[in-house]
Amino acid sequence: MHFKLLIALIEDDRTDAVMDAAREAGATGATIISNARGEGLKEARTFFGLSLETQRDVLLFLVEEHLSRPILEKIAEVGEFESKPGQGIAFQVDVEDAVGVTQQIRSLSPVVEDKL
């Protein structure tokens, strides 16, 4: 079984909705890194030197490769990445090897068996 790492950078108020959508699409869990900062095409606004940008979360999903694209598309849909500027981004990276995923493999095998 091969895996992909999905990385989503989103506004922290959307984390729960994106997590729920990813689970519905086949993700078995995620690691969340809170209070990340980022900057897009436009510089962040400030008020008397204080940043007015919203906090972001980084969501890391290790998913089976055949499920990665549907999960990525669902994350983009729920996060409104394509419809509203500045909502966040998500991308996937190939994972060469992984350990500690025995339980995940057991639960995913019946799901992706016909795709293997």
N, CA, C and O atoms as CSV, one atom per row, in Angstrom:
chain,resi,resn,atom,element,x,y,z
A,1,MET,N,N,0.851,-1.175,0.000
A,1,MET,CA,C,0.000,0.000,0.000
A,1,MET,C,C,0.897,1.239,0.000
A,1,MET,O,O,1.900,1.294,0.712
A,2,HIS,N,N,0.522,2.222,-0.806
A,2,HIS,CA,C,1.292,3.455,-0.915
A,2,HIS,C,C,0.472,4.616,-0.365
A,2,HIS,O,O,-0.757,4.626,-0.440
A,3,PHE,N,N,1.185,5.589,0.187
A,3,PHE,CA,C,0.519,6.716,0.833
A,3,PHE,C,C,0.919,8.042,0.221
A,3,PHE,O,O,1.966,8.168,-0.415
A,4,LYS,N,N,0.062,9.026,0.428
A,4,LYS,CA,C,0.324,10.424,0.082
A,4,LYS,C,C,0.139,11.234,1.362
A,4,LYS,O,O,-0.654,10.876,2.233
A,5,LEU,N,N,0.873,12.310,1.456
A,5,LEU,CA,C,0.697,13.251,2.557
A,5,LEU,C,C,-0.064,14.447,2.011
A,5,LEU,O,O,0.419,15.149,1.122
A,6,LEU,N,N,-1.252,14.676,2.543
A,6,LEU,CA,C,-2.034,15.856,2.179
A,6,LEU,C,C,-1.756,16.922,3.224
A,6,LEU,O,O,-1.828,16.664,4.426
A,7,ILE,N,N,-1.442,18.107,2.761
A,7,ILE,CA,C,-1.161,19.229,3.653
A,7,ILE,C,C,-2.148,20.329,3.318
A,7,ILE,O,O,-2.228,20.781,2.176
A,8,ALA,N,N,-2.893,20.754,4.317
A,8,ALA,CA,C,-3.872,21.826,4.128
A,8,ALA,C,C,-3.556,22.955,5.097
A,8,ALA,O,O,-3.362,22.727,6.291
A,9,LEU,N,N,-3.507,24.164,4.577
A,9,LEU,CA,C,-3.287,25.361,5.385
A,9,LEU,C,C,-4.564,26.176,5.309
A,9,LEU,O,O,-4.921,26.700,4.254
A,10,ILE,N,N,-5.255,26.278,6.453
A,10,ILE,CA,C,-6.590,26.866,6.458
A,10,ILE,C,C,-6.769,27.794,7.649
A,10,ILE,O,O,-6.028,27.729,8.630
A,11,GLU,N,N,-7.777,28.663,7.540
A,11,GLU,CA,C,-8.127,29.505,8.678
A,11,GLU,C,C,-8.635,28.616,9.799
A,11,GLU,O,O,-9.373,27.660,9.559
A,12,ASP,N,N,-8.237,28.933,11.019
A,12,ASP,CA,C,-8.527,28.038,12.141
A,12,ASP,C,C,-10.016,27.836,12.407
A,12,ASP,O,O,-10.394,26.831,13.010
A,13,ASP,N,N,-10.866,28.756,11.976
A,13,ASP,CA,C,-12.300,28.570,12.203
A,13,ASP,C,C,-12.924,27.557,11.244
A,13,ASP,O,O,-14.093,27.201,11.399
A,14,ARG,N,N,-12.166,27.093,10.263
A,14,ARG,CA,C,-12.664,26.100,9.311
A,14,ARG,C,C,-12.102,24.701,9.562
A,14,ARG,O,O,-12.452,23.757,8.855
A,15,THR,N,N,-11.246,24.567,10.551
A,15,THR,CA,C,-10.572,23.293,10.799
A,15,THR,C,C,-11.555,22.148,11.020
A,15,THR,O,O,-11.414,21.094,10.400
A,16,ASP,N,N,-12.532,22.331,11.879
A,16,ASP,CA,C,-13.478,21.254,12.184
A,16,ASP,C,C,-14.267,20.826,10.948
A,16,ASP,O,O,-14.462,19.631,10.723
A,17,ALA,N,N,-14.715,21.780,10.156
A,17,ALA,CA,C,-15.482,21.453,8.948
A,17,ALA,C,C,-14.626,20.691,7.940
A,17,ALA,O,O,-15.090,19.731,7.325
A,18,VAL,N,N,-13.380,21.119,7.774
A,18,VAL,CA,C,-12.481,20.443,6.842
A,18,VAL,C,C,-12.143,19.046,7.350
A,18,VAL,O,O,-12.091,18.101,6.563
A,19,MET,N,N,-11.914,18.904,8.647
A,19,MET,CA,C,-11.638,17.590,9.226
A,19,MET,C,C,-12.813,16.635,9.000
A,19,MET,O,O,-12.614,15.488,8.598
A,20,ASP,N,N,-14.025,17.102,9.254
A,20,ASP,CA,C,-15.214,16.267,9.058
A,20,ASP,C,C,-15.352,15.846,7.596
A,20,ASP,O,O,-15.649,14.687,7.307
A,21,ALA,N,N,-15.138,16.779,6.683
A,21,ALA,CA,C,-15.253,16.482,5.257
A,21,ALA,C,C,-14.180,15.493,4.806
A,21,ALA,O,O,-14.462,14.594,4.013
A,22,ALA,N,N,-12.970,15.650,5.297
A,22,ALA,CA,C,-11.886,14.739,4.936
A,22,ALA,C,C,-12.192,13.324,5.437
A,22,ALA,O,O,-11.941,12.347,4.732
A,23,ARG,N,N,-12.725,13.219,6.634
A,23,ARG,CA,C,-13.093,11.901,7.170
A,23,ARG,C,C,-14.185,11.257,6.322
A,23,ARG,O,O,-14.121,10.063,6.027
A,24,GLU,N,N,-15.185,12.042,5.929
A,24,GLU,CA,C,-16.254,11.519,5.074
A,24,GLU,C,C,-15.711,11.033,3.739
A,24,GLU,O,O,-16.249,10.090,3.159
A,25,ALA,N,N,-14.654,11.663,3.248
A,25,ALA,CA,C,-14.069,11.302,1.957
A,25,ALA,C,C,-13.064,10.153,2.069
A,25,ALA,O,O,-12.565,9.675,1.050
A,26,GLY,N,N,-12.757,9.700,3.303
A,26,GLY,CA,C,-11.891,8.543,3.451
A,26,GLY,C,C,-10.660,8.712,4.307
A,26,GLY,O,O,-9.943,7.736,4.527
A,27,ALA,N,N,-10.380,9.909,4.802
A,27,ALA,CA,C,-9.222,10.108,5.678
A,27,ALA,C,C,-9.480,9.405,7.005
A,27,ALA,O,O,-10.603,9.401,7.509
A,28,THR,N,N,-8.436,8.816,7.562
A,28,THR,CA,C,-8.597,8.085,8.821
A,28,THR,C,C,-8.137,8.888,10.023
A,28,THR,O,O,-8.233,8.407,11.152
A,29,GLY,N,N,-7.648,10.078,9.817
A,29,GLY,CA,C,-7.188,10.921,10.912
A,29,GLY,C,C,-6.276,12.013,10.384
A,29,GLY,O,O,-6.024,12.094,9.181
A,30,ALA,N,N,-5.780,12.855,11.284
A,30,ALA,CA,C,-4.916,13.955,10.876
A,30,ALA,C,C,-4.122,14.451,12.073
A,30,ALA,O,O,-4.467,14.198,13.227
A,31,THR,N,N,-3.064,15.156,11.765
A,31,THR,CA,C,-2.319,15.900,12.770
A,31,THR,C,C,-2.579,17.370,12.507
A,31,THR,O,O,-2.500,17.822,11.364
A,32,ILE,N,N,-2.887,18.116,13.551
A,32,ILE,CA,C,-3.185,19.544,13.406
A,32,ILE,C,C,-2.106,20.350,14.110
A,32,ILE,O,O,-1.815,20.133,15.287
A,33,ILE,N,N,-1.527,21.270,13.382
A,33,ILE,CA,C,-0.558,22.207,13.945
A,33,ILE,C,C,-1.250,23.562,13.985
A,33,ILE,O,O,-1.601,24.120,12.946
A,34,SER,N,N,-1.442,24.080,15.181
A,34,SER,CA,C,-2.208,25.324,15.351
A,34,SER,C,C,-1.312,26.555,15.325
A,34,SER,O,O,-0.095,26.475,15.488
A,35,ASN,N,N,-1.954,27.682,15.116
A,35,ASN,CA,C,-1.328,29.004,15.181
A,35,ASN,C,C,-0.197,29.216,14.190
A,35,ASN,O,O,0.838,29.790,14.531
A,36,ALA,N,N,-0.395,28.753,12.966
A,36,ALA,CA,C,0.566,29.028,11.902
A,36,ALA,C,C,0.255,30.401,11.320
A,36,ALA,O,O,-0.870,30.890,11.427
A,37,ARG,N,N,1.247,31.013,10.710
A,37,ARG,CA,C,1.030,32.292,10.039
A,37,ARG,C,C,1.453,32.150,8.594
A,37,ARG,O,O,2.314,31.334,8.265
A,38,GLY,N,N,0.852,32.936,7.743
A,38,GLY,CA,C,1.199,32.893,6.334
A,38,GLY,C,C,0.809,34.185,5.656
A,38,GLY,O,O,0.088,35.015,6.210
A,39,GLU,N,N,1.303,34.332,4.446
A,39,GLU,CA,C,0.997,35.526,3.682
A,39,GLU,C,C,0.813,35.139,2.232
A,39,GLU,O,O,1.609,34.375,1.686
A,40,GLY,N,N,-0.212,35.651,1.609
A,40,GLY,CA,C,-0.510,35.345,0.220
A,40,GLY,C,C,-0.028,36.443,-0.708
A,40,GLY,O,O,1.013,37.056,-0.472
A,41,LEU,N,N,-0.787,36.686,-1.759
A,41,LEU,CA,C,-0.417,37.689,-2.750
A,41,LEU,C,C,-0.371,39.093,-2.158
A,41,LEU,O,O,0.463,39.915,-2.539
A,42,LYS,N,N,-1.264,39.352,-1.235
A,42,LYS,CA,C,-1.321,40.677,-0.622
A,42,LYS,C,C,-0.710,40.639,0.766
A,42,LYS,O,O,-0.875,39.659,1.493
A,43,GLU,N,N,-0.011,41.688,1.137
A,43,GLU,CA,C,0.573,41.757,2.475
A,43,GLU,C,C,-0.525,41.805,3.528
A,43,GLU,O,O,-1.624,42.302,3.282
A,44,ALA,N,N,-0.207,41.282,4.698
A,44,ALA,CA,C,-1.162,41.290,5.802
A,44,ALA,C,C,-1.423,42.720,6.257
A,44,ALA,O,O,-0.531,43.567,6.229
A,45,ARG,N,N,-2.645,42.973,6.670
A,45,ARG,CA,C,-3.009,44.295,7.175
A,45,ARG,C,C,-2.501,44.477,8.598
A,45,ARG,O,O,-2.383,43.523,9.367
A,46,THR,N,N,-2.212,45.702,8.916
A,46,THR,CA,C,-1.790,46.002,10.285
A,46,THR,C,C,-2.583,47.196,10.810
A,46,THR,O,O,-3.126,47.993,10.045
A,47,PHE,N,N,-2.631,47.293,12.118
A,47,PHE,CA,C,-3.287,48.413,12.778
A,47,PHE,C,C,-2.345,48.870,13.881
A,47,PHE,O,O,-2.170,48.172,14.879
A,48,PHE,N,N,-1.744,50.027,13.708
A,48,PHE,CA,C,-0.733,50.539,14.631
A,48,PHE,C,C,0.370,49.515,14.901
A,48,PHE,O,O,0.826,49.343,16.032
A,49,GLY,N,N,0.784,48.840,13.822
A,49,GLY,CA,C,1.874,47.882,13.930
A,49,GLY,C,C,1.471,46.490,14.372
A,49,GLY,O,O,2.311,45.590,14.398
A,50,LEU,N,N,0.207,46.286,14.722
A,50,LEU,CA,C,-0.259,44.965,15.130
A,50,LEU,C,C,-0.889,44.266,13.927
A,50,LEU,O,O,-1.628,44.883,13.159
A,51,SER,N,N,-0.601,43.013,13.773
A,51,SER,CA,C,-1.123,42.249,12.651
A,51,SER,C,C,-2.611,41.974,12.838
A,51,SER,O,O,-3.057,41.656,13.941
A,52,LEU,N,N,-3.376,42.098,11.751
A,52,LEU,CA,C,-4.806,41.803,11.781
A,52,LEU,C,C,-5.126,40.485,11.083
A,52,LEU,O,O,-6.293,40.172,10.845
A,53,GLU,N,N,-4.099,39.719,10.757
A,53,GLU,CA,C,-4.336,38.468,10.044
A,53,GLU,C,C,-4.950,37.422,10.962
A,53,GLU,O,O,-4.735,37.432,12.174
A,54,THR,N,N,-5.707,36.532,10.370
A,54,THR,CA,C,-6.316,35.456,11.146
A,54,THR,C,C,-5.298,34.331,11.327
A,54,THR,O,O,-4.383,34.163,10.521
A,55,GLN,N,N,-5.477,33.575,12.390
A,55,GLN,CA,C,-4.604,32.431,12.619
A,55,GLN,C,C,-4.982,31.307,11.665
A,55,GLN,O,O,-6.136,31.172,11.260
A,56,ARG,N,N,-4.003,30.523,11.325
A,56,ARG,CA,C,-4.210,29.382,10.437
A,56,ARG,C,C,-3.794,28.103,11.132
A,56,ARG,O,O,-2.994,28.113,12.066
A,57,ASP,N,N,-4.346,27.018,10.663
A,57,ASP,CA,C,-3.947,25.702,11.117
A,57,ASP,C,C,-3.337,24.947,9.939
A,57,ASP,O,O,-3.716,25.153,8.786
A,58,VAL,N,N,-2.402,24.084,10.249
A,58,VAL,CA,C,-1.829,23.189,9.259
A,58,VAL,C,C,-2.363,21.798,9.572
A,58,VAL,O,O,-2.155,21.283,10.670
A,59,LEU,N,N,-3.049,21.191,8.609
A,59,LEU,CA,C,-3.591,19.852,8.771
A,59,LEU,C,C,-2.762,18.894,7.931
A,59,LEU,O,O,-2.556,19.122,6.738
A,60,LEU,N,N,-2.287,17.824,8.553
A,60,LEU,CA,C,-1.482,16.819,7.874
A,60,LEU,C,C,-2.251,15.503,7.857
A,60,LEU,O,O,-2.567,14.949,8.910
A,61,PHE,N,N,-2.548,15.007,6.669
A,61,PHE,CA,C,-3.284,13.759,6.503
A,61,PHE,C,C,-2.385,12.761,5.784
A,61,PHE,O,O,-1.900,13.054,4.692
A,62,LEU,N,N,-2.156,11.611,6.359
A,62,LEU,CA,C,-1.467,10.524,5.671
A,62,LEU,C,C,-2.556,9.599,5.149
A,62,LEU,O,O,-3.241,8.936,5.928
A,63,VAL,N,N,-2.717,9.554,3.818
A,63,VAL,CA,C,-3.840,8.817,3.232
A,63,VAL,C,C,-3.350,7.851,2.161
A,63,VAL,O,O,-2.280,8.035,1.582
A,64,GLU,N,N,-4.136,6.838,1.911
A,64,GLU,CA,C,-3.820,5.878,0.861
A,64,GLU,C,C,-3.917,6.592,-0.483
A,64,GLU,O,O,-4.824,7.396,-0.699
A,65,GLU,N,N,-2.986,6.298,-1.383
A,65,GLU,CA,C,-2.869,7.072,-2.614
A,65,GLU,C,C,-4.126,7.080,-3.477
A,65,GLU,O,O,-4.395,8.079,-4.144
A,66,HIS,N,N,-4.900,6.005,-3.485
A,66,HIS,CA,C,-6.111,5.969,-4.304
A,66,HIS,C,C,-7.234,6.845,-3.739
A,66,HIS,O,O,-8.177,7.188,-4.451
A,67,LEU,N,N,-7.127,7.199,-2.476
A,67,LEU,CA,C,-8.130,8.060,-1.844
A,67,LEU,C,C,-7.695,9.521,-1.806
A,67,LEU,O,O,-8.490,10.396,-1.460
A,68,SER,N,N,-6.444,9.788,-2.157
A,68,SER,CA,C,-5.889,11.124,-1.941
A,68,SER,C,C,-6.588,12.220,-2.754
A,68,SER,O,O,-6.897,13.281,-2.211
A,69,ARG,N,N,-6.839,11.984,-4.030
A,69,ARG,CA,C,-7.450,13.041,-4.857
A,69,ARG,C,C,-8.876,13.375,-4.413
A,69,ARG,O,O,-9.204,14.556,-4.303
A,70,PRO,N,N,-9.740,12.385,-4.152
A,70,PRO,CA,C,-11.085,12.734,-3.664
A,70,PRO,C,C,-11.055,13.492,-2.332
A,70,PRO,O,O,-11.846,14.410,-2.119
A,71,ILE,N,N,-10.147,13.107,-1.449
A,71,ILE,CA,C,-10.031,13.810,-0.166
A,71,ILE,C,C,-9.544,15.231,-0.396
A,71,ILE,O,O,-10.070,16.170,0.202
A,72,LEU,N,N,-8.546,15.401,-1.255
A,72,LEU,CA,C,-8.014,16.730,-1.566
A,72,LEU,C,C,-9.103,17.630,-2.155
A,72,LEU,O,O,-9.216,18.797,-1.779
A,73,GLU,N,N,-9.893,17.096,-3.064
A,73,GLU,CA,C,-10.974,17.870,-3.677
A,73,GLU,C,C,-12.040,18.256,-2.643
A,73,GLU,O,O,-12.574,19.364,-2.688
A,74,LYS,N,N,-12.344,17.356,-1.727
A,74,LYS,CA,C,-13.339,17.646,-0.689
A,74,LYS,C,C,-12.830,18.734,0.249
A,74,LYS,O,O,-13.588,19.619,0.645
A,75,ILE,N,N,-11.542,18.670,0.606
A,75,ILE,CA,C,-10.937,19.709,1.445
A,75,ILE,C,C,-11.038,21.063,0.755
A,75,ILE,O,O,-11.397,22.058,1.383
A,76,ALA,N,N,-10.725,21.101,-0.530
A,76,ALA,CA,C,-10.792,22.357,-1.287
A,76,ALA,C,C,-12.214,22.896,-1.364
A,76,ALA,O,O,-12.434,24.103,-1.264
A,77,GLU,N,N,-13.180,21.992,-1.544
A,77,GLU,CA,C,-14.579,22.406,-1.639
A,77,GLU,C,C,-15.069,23.010,-0.321
A,77,GLU,O,O,-15.626,24.107,-0.307
A,78,VAL,N,N,-14.862,22.300,0.772
A,78,VAL,CA,C,-15.345,22.754,2.079
A,78,VAL,C,C,-14.567,23.980,2.551
A,78,VAL,O,O,-15.134,24.870,3.185
A,79,GLY,N,N,-13.285,24.029,2.246
A,79,GLY,CA,C,-12.467,25.187,2.620
A,79,GLY,C,C,-12.679,26.398,1.726
A,79,GLY,O,O,-12.164,27.478,2.015
A,80,GLU,N,N,-13.438,26.229,0.634
A,80,GLU,CA,C,-13.725,27.289,-0.338
A,80,GLU,C,C,-12.443,27.897,-0.907
A,80,GLU,O,O,-12.359,29.109,-1.107
A,81,PHE,N,N,-11.445,27.048,-1.166
A,81,PHE,CA,C,-10.149,27.519,-1.646
A,81,PHE,C,C,-10.228,28.159,-3.031
A,81,PHE,O,O,-9.531,29.135,-3.305
A,82,GLU,N,N,-11.073,27.611,-3.901
A,82,GLU,CA,C,-11.152,28.113,-5.271
A,82,GLU,C,C,-12.175,29.235,-5.435
A,82,GLU,O,O,-12.076,30.029,-6.372
A,83,SER,N,N,-13.150,29.309,-4.539
A,83,SER,CA,C,-14.222,30.293,-4.714
A,83,SER,C,C,-13.965,31.616,-4.001
A,83,SER,O,O,-14.524,32.641,-4.389
A,84,LYS,N,N,-13.122,31.609,-2.959
A,84,LYS,CA,C,-12.839,32.833,-2.208
A,84,LYS,C,C,-11.331,32.973,-2.026
A,84,LYS,O,O,-10.680,32.040,-1.553
A,85,PRO,N,N,-10.774,34.104,-2.387
A,85,PRO,CA,C,-9.323,34.277,-2.223
A,85,PRO,C,C,-8.905,34.324,-0.760
A,85,PRO,O,O,-9.634,34.838,0.089
A,86,GLY,N,N,-7.732,33.786,-0.477
A,86,GLY,CA,C,-7.172,33.859,0.859
A,86,GLY,C,C,-7.720,32.865,1.861
A,86,GLY,O,O,-7.449,32.982,3.056
A,87,GLN,N,N,-8.491,31.880,1.394
A,87,GLN,CA,C,-9.087,30.913,2.320
A,87,GLN,C,C,-8.118,29.807,2.713
A,87,GLN,O,O,-8.275,29.191,3.767
A,88,GLY,N,N,-7.133,29.555,1.888
A,88,GLY,CA,C,-6.159,28.520,2.199
A,88,GLY,C,C,-5.744,27.759,0.970
A,88,GLY,O,O,-6.218,28.019,-0.135
A,89,ILE,N,N,-4.844,26.806,1.177
A,89,ILE,CA,C,-4.395,25.938,0.096
A,89,ILE,C,C,-4.252,24.523,0.643
A,89,ILE,O,O,-4.157,24.310,1.851
A,90,ALA,N,N,-4.240,23.573,-0.269
A,90,ALA,CA,C,-3.976,22.185,0.087
A,90,ALA,C,C,-3.209,21.554,-1.063
A,90,ALA,O,O,-3.439,21.873,-2.230
A,91,PHE,N,N,-2.298,20.657,-0.720
A,91,PHE,CA,C,-1.521,19.971,-1.745
A,91,PHE,C,C,-1.119,18.600,-1.222
A,91,PHE,O,O,-1.235,18.312,-0.030
A,92,GLN,N,N,-0.642,17.757,-2.143
A,92,GLN,CA,C,-0.240,16.416,-1.752
A,92,GLN,C,C,1.203,16.164,-2.147
A,92,GLN,O,O,1.713,16.716,-3.122
A,93,VAL,N,N,1.854,15.303,-1.348
A,93,VAL,CA,C,3.252,14.959,-1.549
A,93,VAL,C,C,3.356,13.435,-1.486
A,93,VAL,O,O,2.723,12.806,-0.638
A,94,ASP,N,N,4.146,12.841,-2.374
A,94,ASP,CA,C,4.375,11.402,-2.319
A,94,ASP,C,C,5.126,11.037,-1.049
A,94,ASP,O,O,6.029,11.753,-0.616
A,95,VAL,N,N,4.742,9.925,-0.467
A,95,VAL,CA,C,5.417,9.400,0.722
A,95,VAL,C,C,6.143,8.128,0.286
A,95,VAL,O,O,5.521,7.175,-0.183
A,96,GLU,N,N,7.448,8.125,0.445
A,96,GLU,CA,C,8.223,6.968,0.020
A,96,GLU,C,C,8.027,5.778,0.952
A,96,GLU,O,O,7.941,4.638,0.495
A,97,ASP,N,N,7.958,6.033,2.238
A,97,ASP,CA,C,7.802,4.956,3.204
A,97,ASP,C,C,7.157,5.515,4.469
A,97,ASP,O,O,7.259,6.709,4.750
A,98,ALA,N,N,6.503,4.662,5.217
A,98,ALA,CA,C,5.873,5.088,6.471
A,98,ALA,C,C,5.840,3.909,7.440
A,98,ALA,O,O,5.679,2.760,7.028
A,99,VAL,N,N,5.993,4.200,8.712
A,99,VAL,CA,C,5.864,3.190,9.761
A,99,VAL,C,C,4.798,3.665,10.733
A,99,VAL,O,O,4.472,4.851,10.783
A,100,GLY,N,N,4.264,2.741,11.497
A,100,GLY,CA,C,3.225,3.100,12.453
A,100,GLY,C,C,1.848,3.197,11.838
A,100,GLY,O,O,0.952,3.806,12.422
A,101,VAL,N,N,1.659,2.606,10.664
A,101,VAL,CA,C,0.375,2.722,9.970
A,101,VAL,C,C,-0.315,1.369,9.793
A,101,VAL,O,O,-1.177,1.218,8.927
A,102,THR,N,N,0.064,0.393,10.609
A,102,THR,CA,C,-0.508,-0.943,10.492
A,102,THR,C,C,-2.025,-0.927,10.653
A,102,THR,O,O,-2.741,-1.561,9.878
A,103,GLN,N,N,-2.510,-0.210,11.652
A,103,GLN,CA,C,-3.961,-0.132,11.873
A,103,GLN,C,C,-4.653,0.521,10.681
A,103,GLN,O,O,-5.737,0.100,10.277
A,104,GLN,N,N,-4.031,1.538,10.131
A,104,GLN,CA,C,-4.602,2.227,8.985
A,104,GLN,C,C,-4.685,1.275,7.791
A,104,GLN,O,O,-5.693,1.249,7.084
A,105,ILE,N,N,-3.644,0.508,7.572
A,105,ILE,CA,C,-3.624,-0.426,6.448
A,105,ILE,C,C,-4.727,-1.464,6.608
A,105,ILE,O,O,-5.412,-1.795,5.641
A,106,ARG,N,N,-4.902,-1.974,7.813
A,106,ARG,CA,C,-5.962,-2.965,8.058
A,106,ARG,C,C,-7.352,-2.409,7.750
A,106,ARG,O,O,-8.178,-3.082,7.133
A,107,SER,N,N,-7.596,-1.186,8.183
A,107,SER,CA,C,-8.928,-0.612,7.967
A,107,SER,C,C,-9.138,-0.162,6.522
A,107,SER,O,O,-10.274,-0.127,6.047
A,108,LEU,N,N,-8.059,0.184,5.817
A,108,LEU,CA,C,-8.194,0.661,4.443
A,108,LEU,C,C,-8.171,-0.453,3.396
A,108,LEU,O,O,-8.675,-0.269,2.288
A,109,SER,N,N,-7.605,-1.579,3.730
A,109,SER,CA,C,-7.480,-2.663,2.749
A,109,SER,C,C,-8.801,-3.025,2.079
A,109,SER,O,O,-8.843,-3.118,0.852
A,110,PRO,N,N,-9.887,-3.234,2.835
A,110,PRO,CA,C,-11.150,-3.545,2.155
A,110,PRO,C,C,-11.677,-2.393,1.301
A,110,PRO,O,O,-12.358,-2.618,0.300
A,111,VAL,N,N,-11.368,-1.191,1.687
A,111,VAL,CA,C,-11.880,-0.015,0.972
A,111,VAL,C,C,-11.215,0.139,-0.394
A,111,VAL,O,O,-11.880,0.472,-1.374
A,112,VAL,N,N,-9.903,-0.103,-0.461
A,112,VAL,CA,C,-9.166,0.147,-1.707
A,112,VAL,C,C,-8.754,-1.150,-2.409
A,112,VAL,O,O,-8.015,-1.114,-3.393
A,113,GLU,N,N,-9.223,-2.277,-1.916
A,113,GLU,CA,C,-8.824,-3.576,-2.460
A,113,GLU,C,C,-9.018,-3.670,-3.962
A,113,GLU,O,O,-8.135,-4.171,-4.658
A,114,ASP,N,N,-10.141,-3.207,-4.482
A,114,ASP,CA,C,-10.405,-3.297,-5.919
A,114,ASP,C,C,-9.557,-2.330,-6.746
A,114,ASP,O,O,-9.454,-2.489,-7.962
A,115,LYS,N,N,-8.950,-1.334,-6.107
A,115,LYS,CA,C,-8.117,-0.359,-6.815
A,115,LYS,C,C,-6.653,-0.760,-6.857
A,115,LYS,O,O,-5.869,-0.207,-7.628
A,116,LEU,N,N,-6.286,-1.736,-6.015
A,116,LEU,CA,C,-4.889,-2.172,-5.946
A,116,LEU,C,C,-4.536,-3.106,-7.066
A,116,LEU,O,O,-3.397,-3.564,-7.152
